[in-house]
Amino acid sequence: MVVGDGGQEPQDVRAGRDAIMAGRDLTMHIHTAPEPAPPVRAQNAPRPNRVFTGREGLLSRIRKTLGSRGHTGGAALLGMAGVGTTQVALEYADRFGEEYDIVWWINAENPEVLGQRFAELGAALNCVPTGSRLKDKDVETHVIPTLRQHGNWLLIFDNAERLGDIKRWLPGNGHVLITSRSGGWEEIAAPVSVDVLERAESVELLQKRIPGFSEPDAALVAEATGEPGA
């Protein structure tokens, strides 16, 4: 090492050494930075109807009502029994499910089991133990805040009857899709009416279900029976 008078390093040498050490520190910091956590994914929606037919305008309306990622939205599919609200919800989950980190299907006909359905979701999100039989209050304490943190989710409440049954389970962000035979959901979801299929869609559906069924014969059956939606 070359030193100056009095055994001291020249200023330019010392500055160069400090710059090298600073670069080493920076490199070490970059290499030791933790990797970002992968997004949590949890999806349990049943498979859609393989002969689902039509409803393109309805699906587009639901999509517009719920909005895009990061937007908070709710839609309530309303229709009489057998008209196809559940099938429409299944088709929506299938078409757009990949855009969500979390898609959770909840059979809401019996409000008493909603806590267990959310406990199952919590297990999938690793925020409650698998197979836990927690009280509803405990599930709310763990699962709802986790959903609020993730944001990019879709909860589907199938065959819900009353707003009061599910309101406590809503995190306040994300997307909510409800199927129901009753109204009164305006506080949390925009109503979307689901009617029977158009005649041409009914004919197409019958032909999908019955191979070799001619179009004229399918039209006669659809007219006679008022074939409901898929």
N, C-alpha and C positions, 0 to 999 in steps of 0.2 A: 504494500500500500504506500502511495506517495503522500507524505504529510507536509504541511506548511511549517512555518516558523513556530517554534514552541510545541511541536508535536501535534498540532491541530490539523484536522482535515481541511483542505481548501473548500471554500463555500460551494463551488460548482460540483465537486465530487460528492459532498454531503447532500446537495439538492438532488443529484441524480440517484443516489442510493435511496433517498426518501421516496422518490417517485416510483422506483421499482418496488419497494415494500408496499406502497399504497396500492399499486396494481395487483400485487399478490393478494392483498386483503380483499380487494374487490372481486377477484376471481374466486377466492374461497367462499365469499358470500353468495355469489351466483350459484355455485355448485351445491351449496348446502341448503338452498332455499327449498321448502317443502313443496311437493307437487300438489296442485289443486285437487280437492276431493271430487271424484266422479259424481255426476248427477244421480240422484236416487231414482230408480224406476220401479214402479209397482203397477201391474195391470192384471185384472181378473175378469174382465168382461167376457161373457159366454160368446161362443162363435155365432156369427150372424146367420140368418136364414139363407141357404145356398140358392134358393129360387126367389130371392127378394126382387120385386119388380116395381118400376116406376118411382114415384115420390121425389123426383129430382127437384122440383120446385120447393117442396116442403123441406128437404135437406138443406137447400141453399138458404132458405129463410131461417132455419135453426142456426146455421153457421153465421149468418149475419147478426142474428140476435145475440149469440154468445160473444162474438167478436174474436179478435186475434189474441195471440199470446201476450200476457201482461195486462189484458183487459178483464175486468170483473163483469160477469154476465150470468144470467139465469134464464132458462126457457122451460115452460111447463107444457108438455104435450097432452092435450085434453081430447078425449073421445070416448064413445060408448064401448062397452066390453066387446072384444073381438074385432075392433076396427083396425088394430095394428099399431098402437102407440109403442108397445114394447119392441116390436120388430123394427120400427123406425129408429128407436134409441139404439138398438143393437147395430144397425147399419151405420148410424152416425159414429159410434165408438169404433167400428171397424175401419171406416174411411179416414177418420181424423185422429185415431188413437196415437199414431206415431208422433204427432205434434205435441203430445203431452208427456211429461215425465211420469205422471200418476193418472191412471184411469181406474176408478173403483166402482164396481157395480154393487148396489145394495138393494136387496129385496126388502122393500119398506112396508109391505102389507101388514106386518106385525111389528108395531113400534117397540115392543118389549125386547126384541132381539137386536135393535139397532146398536146398542152398546157393544155387543159381541162382534157385530160386523166391523165396527170401528177398531175393536181390539185386534182383529185379524189384519186390518190395514196397518195398525201400529206395529204389529209383528213384522210385516213386510217392509216397513220403513225403519226397523230396528230401534224403535223408541219405546216399545213395551215387550216383555218376554213372550216368546212363542207359546201359544196354548194358555195364556193367562186368563183367569176368570176375574178380572178387575171389576170394581164397581164403576157405574157409568161416570161418576164424578172423577174417578182416577183416570179413566180413559180420556175424558175431555181435557184433563190437565196435561196429558202427554201428547195425544195425537193431534188435537186441534192446533196447538202452537207450532207443531212440526209442519203441518200443512200451510200455515201462515208463512213460515219461513221459505218454503219451496215455491209456492205461488202458482207454478205451471201444472195445474191439475184439473181433472174433470171428475166430479162426483155424480153418479147416476142413481137416483132414487126411483126404483120401479114400483108401480102400483101404490104410491103414497096416497093417503086419504085426507090428511089435515096438515095445515101449515105448522101447527103447534107440535106435531109429532117429530118434525125434522129440524125445526128452526134452531134448536140448541146445538145441533151438530154442524152448523155452517160456520166455517172459519172467517167469512167476510171478504174473501178474495177468491180468485180462480173462477172456474166455470161449474155451474150446477144445471143438470138436466133432470127433469121430473116427468114421470108418466103418471097420469091420474084420470079418474072418471069424474072428478069433482073440481070445482073452481076454487077461487079464494087464494091464489098464489101470487097475486100482483105485488105484494110487499117484497118478494125475493126473486120473482121470475115473471117474464113476459108470457102471457098465454098464447099458445100456438094450437089452433084447432086441427085435429086429424080426422078427416072424413073417409068414407069408403073410396076405393079406387075408381078412377075413371073407367068407362066401359072398355076402352081399348086396352088399358092396363090389366083389367080383369081377364080379358080374353088371353092376353099374353101369359098371365100367371097360370091359368088353367092349362095352357099348352105346355108350359114348363113342368107342371105337376103330372100331366098325363101324356107321356110320349105317344105321338101318332094321332093325337086329338086334332081334328081339323078345325080351322078357324071358324067356319060357319056353325059347326056344332058347339064350339066353345062359346060363341056369341049367344046362341040360344040358351045355354045353361046359365051364363052370366045374367042374361035378361030375366030368366025365370027365378033365379035364386037371389039376385042382388048380391053377388059374390063380394064379400068384404075384402078389405086390403090385406096385404101380406105383412 
